[in-house]
């Protein structure tokens, strides 16, 4: 299995909005790294959350797994996350939602706009699935990741990421069905 080492951009939204829209965020990760996931804003139209995964084990409040669903309506507003082990060396993250039809993720018109808001804090404004979105539509669901000392920060998005987005479809890797995710 290949390991994703750079963010995957949503080519449709990146082209339409003329700014990088991340489909899957990727951050270098090693055992012992810690970060806080903070739920900043949610308009509450339906259930929203974040999917975290690595080849190894992440842990939130004594719940561990290689894939964790963190839902805004059942998690505290700030969720400490620890990497217990990783063989891939990377954390992958994307937004998820449930409109009453079960878990939905990574649709053609979904993604995240990343902004650095402090030295070690990044804000992700997330969009579920909207066929004709504006930048303002990304304000419906906002999360922040604050990376503790010792953990790498997300890499700046480069022109090569934007060019790759033009060639990449929205049907990239999905959560591995052979492994069940743990919900929080």
C-alpha positions as CSV (number, residue, x, y, z in Angstrom):
1,X,0.0,0.0,0.0
2,X,1.4,3.4,-0.9
3,X,1.6,6.1,1.8
4,X,0.3,9.5,1.1
5,X,3.0,12.1,2.1
6,X,1.3,15.3,0.8
7,X,-2.2,16.8,1.1
8,X,-4.6,15.7,-1.6
9,X,-6.5,18.7,-3.0
10,X,-10.1,18.5,-4.3
11,X,-9.5,19.5,-8.0
12,X,-13.0,20.6,-8.7
13,X,-13.2,23.0,-5.7
14,X,-9.6,24.2,-6.1
15,X,-10.3,25.1,-9.7
16,X,-13.8,26.6,-9.0
17,X,-12.7,28.7,-6.0
18,X,-9.2,29.4,-7.2
19,X,-7.7,28.5,-3.9
20,X,-6.4,25.3,-2.5
21,X,-9.2,23.1,-1.0
22,X,-7.9,20.1,0.8
23,X,-9.6,16.8,0.4
24,X,-7.2,14.9,2.7
25,X,-4.8,16.7,5.0
26,X,-1.5,14.9,5.6
27,X,0.9,15.8,8.4
28,X,4.2,14.0,9.4
29,X,3.7,12.0,12.6
30,X,5.7,9.9,15.0
31,X,5.0,8.0,18.1
32,X,4.5,10.3,21.1
33,X,3.3,13.3,19.0
34,X,0.3,15.1,20.4
35,X,-2.2,17.6,19.1
36,X,-5.5,19.1,20.1
37,X,-8.6,19.0,17.9
38,X,-10.9,21.9,18.7
39,X,-14.5,22.2,17.4
40,X,-14.8,26.0,16.7
41,X,-18.1,26.3,14.9
42,X,-20.9,24.1,13.6
43,X,-24.2,25.4,12.2
44,X,-25.9,22.2,13.3
45,X,-27.7,21.3,10.1
46,X,-26.6,17.7,10.6
47,X,-24.0,15.7,12.3
48,X,-20.4,16.7,11.5
49,X,-17.0,15.5,12.5
50,X,-13.4,14.6,11.5
51,X,-11.8,11.3,10.4
52,X,-8.3,10.7,11.7
53,X,-6.1,7.9,10.5
54,X,-2.5,6.5,10.5
55,X,-0.9,3.1,10.0
56,X,-0.5,2.4,13.7
57,X,-2.5,3.7,16.6
58,X,-4.0,7.1,17.6
59,X,-5.5,7.5,21.0
60,X,-8.3,9.8,22.3
61,X,-9.3,9.5,26.0
62,X,-8.2,5.8,26.3
63,X,-9.9,4.9,23.0
64,X,-7.3,3.8,20.4
65,X,-7.3,2.7,16.8
66,X,-5.7,3.3,13.4
67,X,-8.9,5.1,12.3
68,X,-10.9,7.4,14.6
69,X,-14.2,9.2,13.9
70,X,-14.5,12.3,16.1
71,X,-18.1,13.7,16.0
72,X,-18.7,17.2,17.2
73,X,-22.0,16.3,18.9
74,X,-20.4,13.6,21.2
75,X,-16.9,14.8,21.8
76,X,-15.8,17.6,24.1
77,X,-15.0,21.0,22.4
78,X,-11.3,20.3,22.7
79,X,-10.1,16.7,22.1
80,X,-6.5,15.8,22.9
81,X,-5.1,13.2,20.4
82,X,-1.9,11.2,20.9
83,X,-0.1,9.0,18.4
84,X,0.9,5.8,20.2
85,X,2.7,4.3,17.2
86,X,2.8,4.7,13.4
87,X,4.5,2.8,10.6
88,X,3.5,5.2,7.9
89,X,4.9,8.3,9.6
90,X,1.8,10.3,8.6
91,X,-1.5,11.5,9.9
92,X,-4.4,11.7,7.4
93,X,-7.5,13.8,8.2
94,X,-10.7,14.7,6.4
95,X,-14.1,16.0,7.3
96,X,-17.1,13.7,7.6
97,X,-20.8,14.1,8.1
98,X,-24.1,12.2,8.5
99,X,-27.4,13.6,7.1
100,X,-29.3,10.7,8.4
101,X,-28.0,8.3,5.7
102,X,-24.9,7.1,7.5
103,X,-21.3,8.2,7.4
104,X,-20.5,10.4,4.3
105,X,-17.0,11.6,3.3
106,X,-14.9,12.8,0.5
107,X,-17.6,13.8,-2.1
108,X,-16.9,15.6,-5.3
109,X,-17.8,18.9,-3.7
110,X,-16.3,18.6,-0.2
111,X,-13.1,19.6,1.4
112,X,-11.3,22.0,3.8
113,X,-9.6,25.4,3.5
114,X,-6.6,25.6,5.8
115,X,-5.4,28.8,7.4
116,X,-2.6,29.2,10.0
117,X,-4.0,31.2,12.9
118,X,-1.1,31.0,15.4
119,X,2.4,29.6,15.4
120,X,1.3,26.0,15.9
121,X,-2.5,26.3,15.2
122,X,-4.2,25.7,11.9
123,X,-7.9,26.3,11.2
124,X,-9.8,24.2,8.8
125,X,-13.0,25.5,7.4
126,X,-15.0,22.5,6.1
127,X,-17.6,21.9,3.4
128,X,-19.7,18.8,3.3
129,X,-21.1,18.4,-0.2
130,X,-22.4,21.5,-2.0
131,X,-22.4,21.5,-5.8
132,X,-22.2,25.3,-6.1
133,X,-20.3,26.5,-3.0
134,X,-18.8,29.9,-2.2
135,X,-15.9,30.5,0.1
136,X,-18.5,31.6,2.8
137,X,-20.1,28.1,2.7
138,X,-16.9,26.8,4.3
139,X,-17.8,28.7,7.5
140,X,-20.5,26.2,8.5
141,X,-18.1,23.8,10.2
142,X,-14.8,25.0,11.5
143,X,-12.1,23.0,13.4
144,X,-8.6,23.9,14.7
145,X,-5.6,21.6,15.2
146,X,-3.0,22.8,17.6
147,X,0.2,20.8,17.3
148,X,2.3,20.3,20.5
149,X,6.0,20.9,20.5
150,X,7.9,18.1,18.8
151,X,5.2,17.5,16.1
152,X,5.7,18.6,12.5
153,X,3.4,21.3,11.2
154,X,1.4,20.9,7.9
155,X,3.5,21.8,4.9
156,X,2.7,24.9,3.0
157,X,0.6,24.1,-0.1
158,X,2.7,24.5,-3.2
159,X,2.1,25.1,-6.9
160,X,2.8,21.4,-7.5
161,X,0.0,20.5,-5.1
162,X,-2.3,22.7,-7.2
163,X,-1.1,21.2,-10.4
164,X,-1.6,17.7,-9.0
165,X,-5.1,18.6,-8.0
166,X,-5.9,19.3,-11.7
167,X,-5.0,15.7,-12.5
168,X,-6.4,13.9,-9.4
169,X,-9.9,12.7,-9.1
170,X,-12.0,12.8,-6.0
171,X,-12.0,9.0,-5.8
172,X,-8.7,8.5,-4.0
173,X,-8.2,6.3,-1.0
174,X,-11.1,5.8,1.4
175,X,-11.0,4.4,4.9
176,X,-10.0,0.8,4.7
177,X,-13.0,-1.5,5.1
178,X,-10.9,-4.3,6.6
179,X,-10.3,-2.1,9.6
180,X,-13.2,-0.8,11.6
181,X,-13.0,2.8,12.7
182,X,-13.7,3.8,16.3
183,X,-16.2,6.5,16.9
184,X,-16.0,9.1,19.6
